[in-house]
Amino acid sequence: MSEQRTQRTQGPAAVAGRVGYVVPVDGVTPREAVDLAVLAEHCGFSGTMVADTFQPWLPGLGQAPHAWTLLGALAEHTTGDFGVGMAASGGRMHPASLAQASATLGALHPGRHWVSLGVGEALHEHVVGDYWPEPPQRVARLFEAVELVKRLYAGSAAGRDVRYDGSHFRLETSRLWTMPEQPPGVLVATSGPQTARRAGRSADGLLAVAVQPQQAALLLERFREGAQEAGKDPASMPAWLHLNLSWAPTTEEAERHVVERYPMAAMRFARGDLRSPHVVEQIARLVRPEDFAGRLPVSADPAVHLAEVRAYLDLGYDRVLLHQVGPSQAAFLRCFGEHVLPALS
């Protein structure tokens, strides 16, 4: 078991541990986010992820800092790896700008930075007034962005200019003048099997998002198939999973927090077209605690969460990044550092 999984993490941003921390940037101030990342590392979490958002999902959460700026501060106060989660190209950020930001972080902190690209959500991308494409176009745009970023990394690292003329993006002849010796790893964030297969062919790794065990197993299978189709060794490519959970000192609190702060998990429809936190808030009034059954672990018992994390690791994922949806972040980190992480080391 250990030999195979150790090989898989020796791709971009090789990691020492199997459980990372998703900083809840929509619910804490930027300074609190940095302090939580420091505490997570102290408690034994391996690395941190920050989602690239422009608005919080609910008005009451109250925060939406610039992810790339925040990562610059976070990296200076931690020693583990760090990355942007589910960054979308084509709305707020052209792939060339994304590549430049990521390459600069990689140059500042060699071997520690990675980035995951996703199809994006209207809540965060519509703000610049561009046309919001249908799902197939979003997927096509995602993989064109992956191709452009990786070409720009490769060309810049070799000291040559790059030009790109695609269906969704163009790049005039140029290069990144600041490049790390090892380009940041480019992962694809998805919950779709076909997208996972394309990720295996095109990207450096996979970040499975918002999936249950059966779906997670299928994603991993498709990802490995895509890698093999491209002549790559899937055992050398990171396969990570983003897991939402609700923990609190009592299960009653954990149930209340998930309803109040993460009702999106119970919504049985694609939420990628929602454009306002206030609209999400209105829809969330229809959500009840029983709607979350089977969608994410909700409990005060660390053993419940340990079993959930272990299930994904046993499927073959190298790493699980935990997003605690409730407000008790520091207590969560200390509890899991004492009761969950040692059992997985």
Residue frames relative to the residue before (quaternion, step in Angstrom):
aa qw qx qy qz dx dy dz
M 1.0000 0.0000 0.0000 0.0000 0.00 0.00 0.00
S 0.7259 0.4601 -0.2729 0.4324 3.59 0.68 -1.09
E 0.6383 0.5414 -0.3463 0.4236 3.59 0.98 -0.79
Q 0.6823 0.4917 -0.3025 0.4486 3.59 0.84 -0.96
R 0.7062 0.4606 -0.2838 0.4567 3.58 0.84 -0.90
T 0.5956 0.5418 -0.3754 0.4591 3.58 1.10 -0.58
Q 0.6290 0.5279 -0.3407 0.4579 3.58 0.99 -0.76
R 0.6636 0.5349 -0.3238 0.4109 3.59 0.87 -0.89
T 0.7154 0.4489 -0.2740 0.4600 3.59 1.00 -0.68
Q 0.5652 0.5978 -0.4021 0.4019 3.59 1.20 0.03
G 0.4167 0.6368 -0.5204 0.3873 3.54 0.90 0.96
P 0.7969 -0.1968 0.1632 0.5474 3.58 -1.00 -0.70
A 0.8497 0.0785 -0.0874 0.5141 3.52 -1.07 0.81
A 0.0156 -0.8207 0.5706 -0.0260 3.57 0.66 1.11
V 0.1934 -0.8157 0.5415 0.0636 3.57 -0.87 0.95
A 0.4637 -0.6987 0.4835 0.2510 3.53 -1.16 0.69
G 0.7863 0.2719 -0.1352 0.5381 3.59 1.06 -0.66
R 0.5088 -0.6887 0.4515 0.2510 3.53 -1.31 0.27
V 0.7385 0.3234 -0.2116 0.5525 3.60 1.26 -0.05
G 0.0957 -0.8006 0.5913 0.0168 3.56 -0.72 1.15
Y 0.4393 -0.6960 0.5231 0.2213 3.54 -1.37 0.18
V 0.2390 -0.7384 0.6156 0.1366 3.55 -0.96 0.97
V 0.3183 -0.7618 0.5325 0.1867 3.58 -0.48 1.16
P 0.3538 -0.7652 0.4966 0.2067 3.63 -0.67 1.04
V 0.0987 -0.8753 0.4699 0.0570 3.56 0.56 1.17
D 0.6476 0.5247 -0.3424 0.4336 3.61 1.15 -0.40
G 0.7559 0.3974 -0.2095 0.4762 3.58 1.22 -0.25
V 0.7348 0.3115 -0.2149 0.5630 3.60 1.27 0.05
T 0.5670 -0.5763 0.4491 0.3804 3.58 -1.21 0.37
P 0.6587 -0.5045 0.3545 0.4312 3.63 -1.15 0.33
R 0.6509 0.5004 -0.3338 0.4633 3.61 0.93 -0.74
E 0.6413 0.5053 -0.3229 0.4786 3.58 0.99 -0.77
A 0.6117 0.5554 -0.3487 0.4425 3.59 1.05 -0.72
V 0.6528 0.4991 -0.3102 0.4780 3.59 0.95 -0.86
D 0.6619 0.5098 -0.3091 0.4543 3.59 0.90 -0.92
L 0.6511 0.5083 -0.3187 0.4649 3.60 1.02 -0.75
A 0.6237 0.5270 -0.3421 0.4650 3.60 1.03 -0.72
V 0.6342 0.5171 -0.3200 0.4775 3.58 1.03 -0.78
L 0.6674 0.4953 -0.2997 0.4684 3.57 0.91 -0.92
A 0.6215 0.5460 -0.3417 0.4459 3.60 0.98 -0.81
E 0.6559 0.4974 -0.3114 0.4747 3.57 0.92 -0.86
H 0.6394 0.5268 -0.3183 0.4608 3.59 1.00 -0.84
C 0.7051 0.4643 -0.2588 0.4693 3.59 1.07 -0.77
G 0.6508 -0.5678 0.2984 0.4062 3.57 1.26 -0.02
F 0.4424 0.6680 -0.4781 0.3599 3.59 1.23 0.15
S 0.3216 -0.7498 0.5525 0.1704 3.56 -1.07 0.78
G 0.8626 -0.0234 -0.0236 0.5048 3.55 -0.34 1.25
T 0.2389 -0.7700 0.5820 0.1065 3.52 -1.31 0.42
M 0.1773 -0.7557 0.6219 0.1032 3.50 -1.29 0.58
V 0.1316 -0.7596 0.6338 0.0630 3.54 -1.16 0.78
A 0.3518 -0.7386 0.5336 0.2144 3.59 -0.77 0.98
D 0.3864 -0.7121 0.5427 0.2215 3.55 -1.08 0.81
T 0.1596 0.8007 -0.5516 0.1707 3.59 -0.09 1.31
F 0.3161 -0.7301 0.5661 0.2160 3.55 -1.29 0.34
Q 0.7731 0.1421 -0.0822 0.6126 3.56 1.25 -0.50
P 0.4863 -0.6025 0.5122 0.3716 3.60 -1.18 0.32
W 0.5736 -0.5965 0.4230 0.3691 3.59 -1.15 0.44
L 0.7746 0.1642 -0.1000 0.6025 3.57 1.19 -0.55
P 0.5621 -0.6211 0.4122 0.3583 3.63 -0.92 0.76
G 0.6605 0.5499 -0.3126 0.4045 3.57 1.00 -0.79
L 0.5673 0.5895 -0.3933 0.4196 3.59 1.19 -0.35
G 0.2976 -0.8774 0.3503 0.1372 3.51 1.24 -0.55
Q 0.7724 0.3176 -0.1856 0.5178 3.64 1.16 -0.15
A 0.1213 0.7578 -0.6394 0.0482 3.57 -1.27 0.47
P 0.0119 -0.8387 0.5442 -0.0156 3.63 0.39 1.19
H 0.5945 -0.5411 0.4548 0.3833 3.55 -1.32 0.27
A 0.4372 -0.7580 0.4163 0.2472 3.56 -0.39 1.26
W 0.6907 0.4984 -0.2989 0.4303 3.59 0.85 -0.93
T 0.6274 0.5153 -0.3301 0.4815 3.58 1.06 -0.72
L 0.6554 0.5206 -0.3067 0.4531 3.55 0.93 -0.92
L 0.6517 0.5231 -0.3249 0.4429 3.59 0.94 -0.82
G 0.5977 0.5708 -0.3627 0.4305 3.57 1.07 -0.65
A 0.6843 0.4565 -0.2749 0.4977 3.57 1.01 -0.84
L 0.6458 0.5445 -0.3187 0.4300 3.55 0.93 -0.93
A 0.6720 0.5214 -0.3030 0.4297 3.57 0.90 -0.92
E 0.6411 0.5403 -0.3250 0.4376 3.58 1.09 -0.65
H 0.7425 0.3976 -0.2104 0.4964 3.58 1.19 -0.47
T 0.7127 0.3570 -0.2499 0.5497 3.59 1.27 0.10
T 0.3694 -0.7362 0.5214 0.2229 3.58 -1.26 0.16
G 0.6084 0.5831 -0.3494 0.4096 3.60 1.22 -0.31
D 0.6651 -0.4748 0.3657 0.4456 3.53 -1.29 -0.12
F 0.0901 -0.7900 0.6060 0.0247 3.56 -1.23 0.44
G 0.0196 0.8286 -0.5580 0.0408 3.54 -1.08 0.65
V 0.4717 -0.6175 0.5470 0.3115 3.49 -1.39 0.26
G 0.2429 -0.7965 0.5406 0.1195 3.54 -0.82 0.98
M 0.8794 0.0476 -0.0312 0.4726 3.54 -1.06 0.87
A 0.1992 0.7817 -0.5581 0.1945 3.58 0.95 0.85
A 0.1959 -0.7908 0.5730 0.0891 3.57 -0.96 0.88
S 0.2264 -0.7593 0.5952 0.1338 3.54 -0.96 0.89
G 0.6810 0.5097 -0.3621 0.3812 3.54 -1.12 0.66
G 0.7010 0.3839 -0.2701 0.5369 3.58 1.18 -0.36
R 0.8344 0.1209 -0.0308 0.5369 3.52 0.06 -1.33
M 0.8202 0.2141 -0.0496 0.5281 3.58 1.07 -0.62
H 0.3501 -0.7101 0.5767 0.2015 3.55 -0.80 1.04
P 0.6141 -0.5777 0.3809 0.3796 3.62 -1.04 0.66
A 0.6202 0.5419 -0.3563 0.4413 3.60 1.03 -0.65
S 0.6545 0.4946 -0.3114 0.4797 3.59 1.01 -0.78
L 0.6314 0.5242 -0.3243 0.4705 3.54 1.03 -0.80
A 0.6592 0.5102 -0.3068 0.4593 3.58 0.93 -0.90
Q 0.6437 0.5207 -0.3261 0.4564 3.59 0.99 -0.80
A 0.6568 0.5058 -0.3132 0.4633 3.59 0.90 -0.91
S 0.6869 0.4872 -0.2834 0.4587 3.56 0.90 -0.93
A 0.6494 0.5162 -0.3186 0.4585 3.59 0.96 -0.82
T 0.6361 0.5258 -0.3326 0.4563 3.59 1.02 -0.73
L 0.6470 0.4909 -0.3206 0.4875 3.59 0.97 -0.80
G 0.6429 0.5228 -0.3201 0.4592 3.57 1.04 -0.74
A 0.6540 0.5012 -0.3120 0.4730 3.58 1.06 -0.71
L 0.6535 0.5110 -0.3071 0.4664 3.57 1.06 -0.74
H 0.8055 0.1399 -0.0244 0.5754 3.56 1.03 -0.85
P 0.1865 -0.8455 0.4878 0.1115 3.60 0.43 1.22
G 0.8529 0.1825 -0.1488 0.4660 3.53 -1.00 0.94
R 0.6614 0.5425 -0.3031 0.4200 3.60 1.24 -0.10
H 0.7426 0.4536 -0.2272 0.4373 3.60 1.07 -0.60
W 0.0087 0.7594 -0.6502 0.0200 3.55 -1.19 0.77
V 0.1919 -0.7692 0.5972 0.1218 3.55 -1.28 0.28
S 0.1334 -0.7643 0.6206 0.1138 3.58 -1.08 0.67
L 0.2308 -0.7744 0.5805 0.1000 3.55 -0.95 0.98
G 0.0712 -0.7918 0.6061 0.0240 3.54 -1.10 0.80
V 0.6748 -0.4999 0.3519 0.4135 3.56 -1.29 0.04
G 0.4661 -0.6940 0.4371 0.3318 3.58 1.20 -0.39
E 0.2325 -0.7423 0.6134 0.1366 3.53 -1.36 0.26
A 0.5969 -0.6141 0.3862 0.3428 3.54 -1.00 0.85
L 0.5536 0.6308 -0.3873 0.3815 3.57 1.08 -0.68
H 0.7774 0.3372 -0.1598 0.5064 3.55 1.01 -0.85
E 0.7566 0.4334 -0.2085 0.4431 3.59 1.04 -0.73
H 0.6190 0.5851 -0.3617 0.3790 3.62 1.07 -0.56
V 0.5075 0.7088 -0.4013 0.2812 3.58 1.23 -0.46
V 0.6750 0.4829 -0.3088 0.4645 3.61 1.14 -0.47
G 0.5551 -0.6773 0.3551 0.3271 3.58 1.28 0.14
D 0.4585 0.6754 -0.4656 0.3420 3.60 1.21 0.21
Y 0.6274 -0.5049 0.4282 0.4099 3.55 -1.31 0.29
W 0.2825 -0.7500 0.5735 0.1699 3.57 -0.92 0.93
P 0.3138 -0.8125 0.4600 0.1725 3.61 -0.30 1.22
E 0.5862 -0.5427 0.4689 0.3768 3.51 -1.36 0.25
P 0.7218 -0.4837 0.2697 0.4150 3.64 -1.17 0.51
P 0.6666 0.4879 -0.3530 0.4393 3.69 0.77 -0.77
Q 0.6515 0.5057 -0.3177 0.4679 3.58 1.04 -0.72
R 0.6135 0.5442 -0.3508 0.4521 3.57 1.06 -0.68
V 0.6544 0.5018 -0.3125 0.4715 3.58 0.99 -0.83
A 0.6423 0.5133 -0.3225 0.4690 3.60 0.97 -0.85
R 0.6559 0.5093 -0.3069 0.4650 3.56 0.98 -0.84
L 0.6038 0.5675 -0.3479 0.4386 3.59 1.04 -0.79
F 0.7488 0.4112 -0.2462 0.4578 3.57 0.70 -1.03
E 0.5769 0.5342 -0.3889 0.4801 3.57 1.17 -0.34
A 0.6302 0.5220 -0.3279 0.4719 3.58 1.07 -0.74
V 0.6247 0.5301 -0.3353 0.4651 3.59 0.99 -0.82
E 0.6654 0.5053 -0.3033 0.4581 3.58 0.90 -0.92
L 0.6712 0.5017 -0.3071 0.4510 3.57 0.88 -0.93
V 0.6596 0.5095 -0.3144 0.4544 3.60 0.88 -0.94
K 0.6958 0.4694 -0.2926 0.4582 3.58 0.83 -0.92
R 0.6188 0.5228 -0.3452 0.4740 3.61 1.05 -0.65
L 0.6645 0.5050 -0.3043 0.4592 3.55 0.95 -0.88
Y 0.6161 0.5303 -0.3354 0.4761 3.57 1.04 -0.74
A 0.7061 0.4811 -0.2766 0.4398 3.55 0.75 -1.09
G 0.6825 0.4858 -0.2964 0.4587 3.57 0.86 -0.92
S 0.6700 0.5023 -0.3012 0.4561 3.56 0.91 -0.90
A 0.6423 0.5195 -0.3243 0.4608 3.57 1.01 -0.80
A 0.6992 0.4433 -0.2583 0.4979 3.58 1.15 -0.63
G 0.5096 -0.6839 0.3980 0.3379 3.58 1.28 0.02
R 0.6219 0.5237 -0.3655 0.4533 3.58 1.07 0.63
D 0.5594 -0.6087 0.4546 0.3315 3.52 -1.24 0.54
V 0.2252 -0.7569 0.6034 0.1103 3.53 -1.28 0.55
R 0.0752 -0.7690 0.6336 0.0391 3.52 -1.11 0.75
Y 0.0247 -0.8123 0.5821 -0.0244 3.59 -0.96 0.82
D 0.0114 0.7808 -0.6233 0.0419 3.55 -0.96 0.94
G 0.0984 0.8280 -0.5391 0.1193 3.55 0.00 1.32
S 0.7113 -0.4368 0.3341 0.4377 3.54 -1.31 -0.18
H 0.7891 0.2968 -0.1336 0.5209 3.57 1.10 -0.71
F 0.8058 0.1807 -0.0713 0.5594 3.60 1.10 -0.62
R 0.1165 -0.7500 0.6449 0.0897 3.52 -1.26 0.57
L 0.0649 -0.7655 0.6387 0.0438 3.52 -1.21 0.62
E 0.3320 -0.7233 0.5707 0.2020 3.56 -0.69 1.06
T 0.6910 -0.5021 0.3206 0.4095 3.56 -1.19 0.57
S 0.3158 0.7281 -0.5419 0.2766 3.56 -0.54 1.21
R 0.1784 -0.7572 0.6122 0.1415 3.54 -1.34 -0.09
L 0.4829 -0.5944 0.5341 0.3583 3.56 -1.34 0.09
W 0.2815 -0.7981 0.5121 0.1467 3.56 -0.58 1.12
T 0.6971 0.3194 -0.2543 0.5894 3.56 1.28 -0.17
M 0.1352 0.7930 -0.5732 0.1557 3.57 -0.46 1.26
P 0.4069 -0.6723 0.5499 0.2830 3.59 -1.06 0.70
E 0.6421 -0.5131 0.3828 0.4218 3.59 -1.20 0.33
Q 0.7601 0.1973 -0.1228 0.6068 3.58 1.07 -0.75
P 0.4014 -0.7274 0.4920 0.2603 3.63 -0.53 1.08
P 0.5745 -0.5774 0.4359 0.3828 3.61 -1.07 0.56
G 0.5106 -0.6329 0.4853 0.3213 3.53 -1.10 0.67
V 0.2226 -0.7650 0.5935 0.1136 3.56 -1.05 0.83
L 0.0698 -0.7950 0.6026 -0.0041 3.56 -0.50 1.24
V 0.3170 -0.7040 0.5932 0.2278 3.56 -1.28 0.37
A 0.2363 -0.7642 0.5890 0.1151 3.56 -0.85 1.05
T 0.2122 0.7890 -0.5430 0.1938 3.59 -0.66 1.08
S 0.2435 -0.7215 0.6172 0.1980 3.52 -1.38 0.22
G 0.6151 0.5781 -0.3251 0.4263 3.59 1.31 0.09
P 0.5133 -0.6775 0.4321 0.3013 3.62 -0.82 0.93
Q 0.6712 0.4925 -0.3184 0.4533 3.61 0.90 -0.83
T 0.6400 0.5051 -0.3199 0.4827 3.57 1.06 -0.75
A 0.6187 0.5385 -0.3397 0.4602 3.58 1.06 -0.72
R 0.6386 0.5200 -0.3299 0.4615 3.59 1.00 -0.79
R 0.6628 0.4848 -0.3060 0.4817 3.58 0.95 -0.83
A 0.5963 0.5594 -0.3575 0.4514 3.57 1.12 -0.64
G 0.6334 0.5328 -0.3320 0.4525 3.56 1.00 -0.78
R 0.6797 0.4805 -0.2863 0.4746 3.59 1.05 -0.74
S 0.8243 0.3414 -0.1173 0.4362 3.56 0.86 -1.01
A 0.7650 0.3907 -0.1875 0.4765 3.57 0.99 -0.82
D 0.5886 -0.5722 0.4366 0.3681 3.55 -1.34 -0.07
G 0.8163 -0.0327 0.0546 0.5742 3.58 1.17 -0.42
L 0.4230 -0.6901 0.5407 0.2289 3.54 -1.40 0.10
L 0.0623 -0.7328 0.6744 0.0659 3.53 -1.22 0.71
A 0.1962 -0.7856 0.5795 0.0926 3.59 -0.33 1.24
V 0.1002 -0.8227 0.5595 -0.0103 3.56 -0.80 1.07
A 0.8717 0.0218 -0.0248 0.4890 3.56 -1.05 0.90
V 0.4728 0.6428 -0.4657 0.3827 3.57 0.78 1.05
Q 0.3803 -0.6768 0.5781 0.2514 3.55 -1.26 0.53
P 0.7529 -0.4481 0.2209 0.4284 3.62 -1.20 0.45
Q 0.6727 0.4953 -0.3294 0.4401 3.63 0.79 -0.87
Q 0.6750 0.4715 -0.2880 0.4889 3.56 0.95 -0.86
A 0.6243 0.5478 -0.3365 0.4438 3.57 1.04 -0.77
A 0.6351 0.5252 -0.3283 0.4616 3.58 1.02 -0.76
L 0.6539 0.5084 -0.3099 0.4667 3.58 0.99 -0.84
L 0.6319 0.5326 -0.3349 0.4527 3.60 0.95 -0.82
L 0.6723 0.4992 -0.3001 0.4569 3.55 0.89 -0.93
E 0.6329 0.5295 -0.3246 0.4623 3.57 1.03 -0.79
R 0.6822 0.4795 -0.2870 0.4715 3.58 0.89 -0.94
F 0.6180 0.5469 -0.3412 0.4502 3.59 1.00 -0.77
R 0.6785 0.4842 -0.2907 0.4697 3.58 0.88 -0.92
E 0.6199 0.5353 -0.3422 0.4605 3.58 1.04 -0.75
G 0.6607 0.5121 -0.3073 0.4547 3.59 0.93 -0.88
A 0.6381 0.5242 -0.3250 0.4609 3.56 1.00 -0.82
Q 0.6718 0.4924 -0.2988 0.4657 3.58 0.91 -0.89
E 0.6164 0.5469 -0.3430 0.4509 3.59 1.05 -0.71
A 0.7128 0.4261 -0.2470 0.4993 3.58 1.12 -0.66
G 0.5500 -0.6400 0.3860 0.3726 3.57 1.26 0.15
K 0.5243 0.6217 -0.4147 0.4081 3.58 1.23 0.45
D 0.4491 -0.6632 0.5300 0.2787 3.54 -1.28 0.44
P 0.3346 -0.7733 0.4942 0.2139 3.64 -0.33 1.14
A 0.5791 0.5965 -0.3753 0.4098 3.58 1.17 -0.47
S 0.6933 0.4547 -0.2760 0.4863 3.60 1.22 -0.40
M 0.6488 0.5272 -0.2994 0.4599 3.59 1.31 -0.04
P 0.4918 -0.6715 0.4606 0.3082 3.61 -0.83 0.92
A 0.0391 -0.7539 0.6556 0.0148 3.55 -1.07 0.86
W 0.0317 0.8313 -0.5449 0.1048 3.54 -0.14 1.35
L 0.1997 -0.7788 0.5854 0.1045 3.56 -1.27 0.43
H 0.2933 -0.7322 0.5973 0.1453 3.55 -1.01 0.99
L 0.0535 -0.8259 0.5606 -0.0264 3.59 -0.57 1.20
N 0.2531 -0.7338 0.6154 0.1371 3.55 -0.83 1.07
L 0.0903 0.7808 -0.6149 0.0640 3.57 -1.08 0.74
S 0.2193 -0.7504 0.6039 0.1555 3.53 -1.29 0.37
W 0.0372 0.7794 -0.6201 0.0815 3.52 -0.62 1.24
A 0.0949 0.7584 -0.6421 0.0592 3.56 -1.18 0.65
P 0.6860 -0.4795 0.3280 0.4380 3.62 -1.18 0.24
T 0.7671 0.1394 -0.1221 0.6142 3.61 1.20 -0.45
T 0.5819 -0.5920 0.4243 0.3618 3.56 -1.14 0.61
E 0.5905 0.5693 -0.3665 0.4392 3.59 1.08 -0.65
E 0.6545 0.4918 -0.3060 0.4859 3.58 0.99 -0.82
A 0.6418 0.5260 -0.3289 0.4507 3.58 0.94 -0.85
E 0.6509 0.5049 -0.3135 0.4725 3.60 1.00 -0.78
R 0.6610 0.4999 -0.3091 0.4666 3.58 0.96 -0.83
H 0.6593 0.5286 -0.3133 0.4334 3.57 0.92 -0.87
V 0.6706 0.4972 -0.3245 0.4448 3.60 0.90 -0.83
V 0.6361 0.5118 -0.3298 0.4739 3.59 1.08 -0.65
E 0.7284 0.4533 -0.2399 0.4544 3.56 0.89 -0.96
R 0.8212 0.3061 -0.1094 0.4690 3.58 0.93 -0.89
Y 0.8060 0.1508 -0.0986 0.5638 3.61 1.19 -0.33
P 0.0876 0.8360 -0.5366 0.0736 3.61 0.77 0.96
M 0.5005 0.6753 -0.4212 0.3407 3.60 1.21 -0.40
A 0.6075 0.5874 -0.3554 0.3995 3.58 1.10 -0.65
A 0.7071 0.4484 -0.2611 0.4804 3.58 1.16 -0.51
M 0.5267 0.6404 -0.4156 0.3738 3.59 1.23 -0.14
R 0.2955 -0.8018 0.5037 0.1271 3.56 -0.67 1.15
F 0.6573 0.4412 -0.3280 0.5155 3.59 1.08 0.58
A 0.6067 -0.5472 0.4234 0.3914 3.57 -1.24 0.42
R 0.2300 -0.8126 0.5252 0.1043 3.55 -0.75 1.04
G 0.3908 0.7711 -0.4400 0.2431 3.56 1.28 0.11
D 0.6940 0.4716 -0.2836 0.4642 3.62 1.19 -0.40
L 0.4877 0.6549 -0.4444 0.3685 3.62 1.24 -0.08
R 0.2276 -0.8447 0.4800 0.0656 3.57 -0.82 1.00
S 0.7898 0.2613 -0.1358 0.5380 3.59 1.17 -0.27
P 0.5215 -0.6236 0.4778 0.3330 3.61 -1.00 0.73
H 0.6317 0.5452 -0.3355 0.4373 3.58 1.10 -0.64
V 0.6138 0.5186 -0.3431 0.4863 3.59 1.15 -0.59
V 0.6335 0.5194 -0.3255 0.4721 3.58 0.97 -0.85
E 0.6315 0.5452 -0.3224 0.4473 3.57 1.00 -0.84
Q 0.6543 0.5054 -0.3131 0.4674 3.59 0.97 -0.83
I 0.6645 0.4933 -0.3043 0.4718 3.60 0.91 -0.89
A 0.6404 0.5696 -0.3200 0.4039 3.57 1.02 -0.86
R 0.5613 0.6133 -0.3943 0.3916 3.60 1.15 -0.39
L 0.6420 0.5210 -0.3188 0.4634 3.58 1.24 -0.32
V 0.5713 0.6268 -0.3641 0.3849 3.58 1.28 -0.28
R 0.1214 -0.7790 0.6134 0.0464 3.56 -1.08 0.85
P 0.6673 -0.5232 0.3312 0.4139 3.64 -1.12 0.51
E 0.6569 0.5271 -0.3262 0.4293 3.60 0.98 -0.77
D 0.5657 0.6186 -0.3823 0.3889 3.60 1.20 -0.35
F 0.6552 0.5379 -0.3053 0.4337 3.58 1.23 -0.39
A 0.4075 0.7323 -0.4702 0.2768 3.59 1.24 -0.12
G 0.8392 0.1450 -0.1423 0.5044 3.54 -0.78 1.08
R 0.5986 0.5919 -0.3587 0.4034 3.60 1.23 -0.10
L 0.7661 -0.1468 0.1048 0.6169 3.58 1.09 -0.74
P 0.5533 -0.6142 0.4296 0.3634 3.62 -1.09 0.52
V 0.0280 -0.7804 0.6236 -0.0362 3.58 -0.89 1.03
S 0.3997 0.7113 -0.4796 0.3228 3.59 -0.24 1.22
A 0.4375 -0.6562 0.5453 0.2842 3.53 -1.31 0.42
D 0.6047 0.5864 -0.3374 0.4202 3.57 1.27 -0.34
P 0.3986 -0.7329 0.4915 0.2498 3.63 -0.51 1.09
A 0.5952 0.5882 -0.3697 0.4038 3.60 1.09 -0.59
V 0.5988 0.5548 -0.3584 0.4530 3.59 1.10 -0.65
H 0.7005 0.4574 -0.2628 0.4806 3.56 0.91 -0.93
L 0.5959 0.5594 -0.3534 0.4551 3.57 1.09 -0.69
A 0.6639 0.5043 -0.3053 0.4601 3.57 0.91 -0.90
E 0.6396 0.5271 -0.3233 0.4567 3.59 1.03 -0.78
V 0.6673 0.4902 -0.2984 0.4747 3.59 0.88 -0.94
R 0.6650 0.5154 -0.3085 0.4438 3.56 0.89 -0.93
A 0.6074 0.5697 -0.3570 0.4232 3.58 1.04 -0.74
Y 0.6865 0.4650 -0.2898 0.4780 3.60 0.95 -0.83
L 0.6338 0.5085 -0.3408 0.4728 3.59 1.01 -0.69
D 0.6513 0.5158 -0.3168 0.4577 3.59 1.02 -0.75
L 0.5838 0.5684 -0.3711 0.4454 3.59 1.18 -0.45
G 0.6261 -0.5386 0.3468 0.4446 3.57 1.17 -0.55
Y 0.4602 0.6531 -0.4725 0.3720 3.59 1.22 0.11
D 0.4619 -0.7046 0.4758 0.2527 3.55 -0.99 0.86
R 0.8192 0.0578 0.0637 0.5671 3.51 1.07 -0.78
V 0.1531 -0.7548 0.6306 0.0956 3.55 -1.18 0.70
L 0.2017 -0.7675 0.6016 0.0913 3.57 -0.85 1.05
L 0.2414 -0.8266 0.5004 0.0904 3.57 -0.50 1.22
H 0.1088 -0.7625 0.6369 0.0340 3.53 -0.95 1.04
Q 0.1725 -0.7790 0.5997 0.0617 3.56 -0.38 1.28
V 0.2866 -0.8185 0.4767 0.1439 3.59 -0.40 1.23
G 0.6259 0.5562 -0.3415 0.4270 3.59 1.20 -0.35
P 0.6293 -0.5819 0.3711 0.3573 3.59 -1.25 0.22
S 0.6101 0.5862 -0.3533 0.3992 3.62 1.19 -0.40
Q 0.0123 0.8682 -0.4956 0.0200 3.55 0.67 1.10
A 0.6888 0.4721 -0.3028 0.4593 3.61 0.75 -0.94
A 0.6587 0.4957 -0.3128 0.4717 3.59 0.95 -0.85
F 0.6109 0.5489 -0.3361 0.4611 3.57 1.08 -0.74
L 0.6723 0.5028 -0.3032 0.4509 3.58 0.83 -0.96
R 0.6759 0.4834 -0.2981 0.4696 3.58 0.91 -0.87
C 0.6473 0.5234 -0.3207 0.4519 3.59 0.96 -0.85
F 0.7107 0.4404 -0.2678 0.4788 3.59 0.83 -0.96
G 0.6056 0.5559 -0.3523 0.4473 3.56 1.11 -0.61
E 0.7081 0.4430 -0.2434 0.4930 3.57 1.13 -0.65
H 0.8321 0.2959 -0.1009 0.4580 3.57 0.84 -1.00
V 0.7485 0.3930 -0.2123 0.4901 3.61 1.13 -0.52
L 0.7177 0.4827 -0.2799 0.4166 3.58 0.61 -1.10
P 0.6494 0.5158 -0.3599 0.4274 3.67 0.84 -0.76
A 0.6547 0.5216 -0.3191 0.4443 3.60 1.08 -0.64
L 0.7135 0.4342 -0.2433 0.4932 3.59 1.25 -0.35
S 0.5251 0.6601 -0.4055 0.3523 3.57 1.25 -0.17
